Amino acid sequence: MAAWPPTTCRWTTSPASGPSTTSAATSSTTAQGHPRVVIRKPQGAFYVIIRLPVKDVEHFAVWLLSDFSLDGRTVMIAPAPGFYSTPSLGTDEARIAYVVNEHDLREAIRVFKAGLEKYRAVHG
């Protein structure tokens, strides 16, 4: 696998504008006091690996499906360790696909963000 991250994006959200991305020279940013999320800029794929401020992405992924919902909705992520050949890599990363329409993607980001904030409040 390529070195992490060859390019990154700055992920910002605001109620009026929704998510946006811009090129960034640093590997992580904090957007408006939100948890640190690192997103590698996709290079033609329909998915992206994101680095999350969690210790165990497998636990987070299960928690999202079993213990979290926002307005009756949740999201599914693919824990990234399964995409690496080295067992210790990707424990704080997830793969997400963005193959839905923009409206559904924005809604998924809203739900994901709320889930991440609640998870961190409960599990640190």
N, C-alpha and C positions, 0 to 999 in steps of 0.2 A: 504494500500500500504506500501511497505517497505520504510525505511528511505532513504533519498537521500544523497549521493550516496554510496551504499555499496562498489562498486569498480568503478574506472574510467579509462578512457583511455586518453592518450596524443595523440592528433590529429595533425600531422604535414604533410605538403605538400611541395614538391619542384618540380620544372618543370621536373627534371630528374627522380625522383623516385616515384612520385605520393604519395597518402596517405599511412600512416602507423600508426599502433597503438602499444603502449607499456603500460604495467601496470604502474600506477602512484599512489603514496600515497596521493597526494593532490586532492582536488575536482575540480580544474580548472587549466588550463595552458594557456600560450600565446605562440603560435608557430610562430617563425620568424616574429614577429610584426603583426600577423594576429589578427582579433577580437577574444575575449575570447569565446570559445565554449566548453561546458562540455559535454562529451559523457559517458554515463554509459555503462560499458562493458556488452554486451549481454550474457545471460546465456542460450543459446540454442534456442532463438527466431529468427524470420526473420525480426525483427524490433528493433529499439532502440529509446529511449527518449533522446533528446539532449536539453541542456539548452543553450539558445542563448542570446547574448547581445542586446536584444530588450525589450521594455517596454510592447508591446502588440502583442503577436504572432499571434492573429487573424488578425490584420491589416496587419502584415507582410505577412501572407499566402495569403490573398486576393491580396495584392500588387504584389507578385511574379507572380500570374496568370493574373492579369489585366494590370499591368504597366511595367513589366520587361521582357526582353529577351536578350539573348546573342547568337549571331550567329543564330537567329531565334528559340532559344530554351529557355525553362524555366523549372522549377521543381515544383512539388506539395508536400506540407507537410501537415500533419494532426495536427492542433493545439492541444496541450496536455490537456487544461482544461477539455475537454469532457471525458477524461479518469480518472478523479479524482472525488470523491464524494463530496469533499469540494470545493465550488465555487471559492475560492481565489487561489487555487493551479494551477500551470502549466501555468500561464500567460506569462512566458518567456521560455516556453518549447514547443517542437514539437516532434511528432512521425514520424520517417521515416522508410520506409521498404527498405530492400536491397535484393530483390528477383530477381534482374536482373543479367546478366552476368557481369564479372569484368570490361570489356571495357565500358559498358553503365554506370556502377556505378561510375567509375572514371570520366566520362564525366558529370554525374549528380553532382558530388562533385565540379567539376570545375565551372559549371553553378551556383550552390548553393552559392559557395564562392563569386563569382562575384556579385550575387544578394544581399547577405548579406552586402558586402562592400558598394555597391551603396545605399542600403536602409539606412544604418547607416549614410552615407554622406548626404542624403536628409532629413531623419527623426530623426536623432540623436540617 
